[in-house]
Amino acid sequence: MPTTVKEFFDKRVPEALAANPGRTKDVAAIYLFKISGDEGGTWTADLQVTPPVCTPGATGEPGCTIEVSDQDFCALVDGGAQAAMQILLAGRLKVTGNPALIAKLMSVLQMGS
């Protein structure tokens, strides 16, 4: 796992997208991440453009918005689908937009871990 959520979105995800741009073709969506807490922030992962990008802030028209705390986000990335389900069922993960895109989210997150 990254040292911080900021490192994950500002360094690891962009590097993974640059190294594997073809992996996002099946996803082809815009994700908006709103991470609360001391290590939080807002990032957009645009997997519709070529090459795909991850940038700070809210840009474009997201198909899926994920809101979660920095601690739960780290647990989600480290723990995979099982952790995501636990956090979601506990009401600590809010997902809006196209629910089908949440299933594809794990592959996006794993690119940066």
C-alpha positions as CSV (number, residue, x, y, z in Angstrom):
1,M,0.0,0.0,0.0
2,P,1.2,3.5,-0.6
3,T,2.6,5.7,2.1
4,T,-0.4,8.0,1.7
5,V,-3.6,8.3,-0.3
6,K,-2.1,11.3,-2.0
7,E,0.9,9.2,-3.1
8,F,-1.5,6.5,-4.4
9,F,-3.4,8.9,-6.6
10,D,-0.7,11.4,-7.5
11,K,2.1,8.9,-8.2
12,R,1.2,5.2,-8.3
13,V,-2.1,5.3,-10.3
14,P,-0.7,7.7,-13.0
15,E,2.4,5.5,-13.3
16,A,0.3,2.3,-13.6
17,L,-2.0,4.0,-16.2
18,A,1.0,5.1,-18.2
19,A,2.6,1.6,-18.1
20,N,-0.7,-0.3,-18.8
21,P,-3.0,2.0,-20.8
22,G,-4.7,-1.0,-22.5
23,R,-6.0,-2.4,-19.2
24,T,-8.5,0.4,-18.9
25,K,-10.3,-0.1,-22.3
26,D,-12.8,-2.5,-20.7
27,V,-13.6,0.0,-18.0
28,A,-13.9,3.2,-20.2
29,A,-15.4,5.3,-17.4
30,I,-14.7,8.4,-15.3
31,Y,-14.3,7.8,-11.6
32,L,-14.4,10.6,-9.0
33,F,-12.8,9.8,-5.7
34,K,-13.7,11.9,-2.7
35,I,-11.5,10.9,0.2
36,S,-12.1,12.4,3.6
37,G,-9.7,12.7,6.5
38,D,-6.3,14.2,7.1
39,E,-4.8,12.3,4.1
40,G,-7.8,12.8,1.9
41,G,-8.6,14.9,-1.2
42,T,-10.4,14.7,-4.5
43,W,-9.1,12.9,-7.6
44,T,-10.5,12.0,-11.0
45,A,-9.5,8.9,-12.9
46,D,-10.5,9.4,-16.5
47,L,-10.3,6.0,-18.2
48,Q,-12.2,7.2,-21.3
49,V,-9.3,9.2,-22.7
50,T,-6.2,8.0,-24.5
51,P,-4.0,7.8,-22.6
52,P,-6.0,7.3,-19.4
53,V,-5.2,9.8,-16.6
54,C,-5.6,10.4,-12.9
55,T,-5.6,14.0,-11.8
56,P,-6.3,16.0,-8.6
57,G,-9.7,17.6,-8.4
58,A,-13.0,17.0,-10.0
59,T,-13.1,17.0,-13.8
60,G,-15.4,15.6,-16.5
61,E,-18.7,13.9,-15.9
62,P,-18.1,10.9,-13.6
63,G,-19.9,7.7,-14.2
64,C,-19.2,6.6,-10.7
65,T,-18.3,8.7,-7.5
66,I,-16.7,7.0,-4.5
67,E,-16.7,8.7,-1.1
68,V,-14.8,7.1,1.7
69,S,-12.4,8.0,4.5
70,D,-8.7,7.9,4.0
71,Q,-8.4,4.9,6.5
72,D,-11.1,2.9,4.8
73,F,-9.7,3.7,1.4
74,C,-6.4,2.2,2.4
75,A,-8.1,-0.9,3.8
76,L,-10.1,-1.1,0.6
77,V,-7.0,-1.1,-1.6
78,D,-5.1,-3.5,0.7
79,G,-8.0,-5.9,1.3
80,G,-9.6,-6.1,-2.1
81,A,-13.2,-7.1,-2.8
82,Q,-13.8,-8.6,0.6
83,A,-12.7,-5.4,2.4
84,A,-14.8,-3.3,0.0
85,M,-17.9,-5.3,0.8
86,Q,-17.4,-5.0,4.5
87,I,-16.8,-1.3,4.3
88,L,-19.8,-0.9,2.0
89,L,-22.1,-3.0,4.3
90,A,-20.9,-1.0,7.3
91,G,-22.1,2.2,5.5
92,R,-18.7,3.7,5.4
93,L,-18.4,3.6,1.6
94,K,-20.7,5.7,-0.5
95,V,-21.0,5.0,-4.3
96,T,-23.1,7.0,-6.6
97,G,-23.7,6.8,-10.3
98,N,-23.5,3.6,-12.4
99,P,-23.5,0.6,-9.9
100,A,-22.0,-1.7,-12.6
101,L,-18.8,0.4,-12.5
102,I,-18.1,-0.4,-8.9
103,A,-17.4,-4.0,-9.9
104,K,-14.7,-2.7,-12.3
105,L,-13.3,-0.4,-9.7
106,M,-11.2,-3.1,-8.0
107,S,-9.1,-3.6,-11.2
108,V,-8.5,0.2,-11.3
109,L,-7.4,0.3,-7.7
110,Q,-5.2,-2.7,-8.0
111,M,-3.3,-1.0,-10.8
112,G,-1.9,1.5,-8.3
113,S,-1.2,-0.9,-5.5
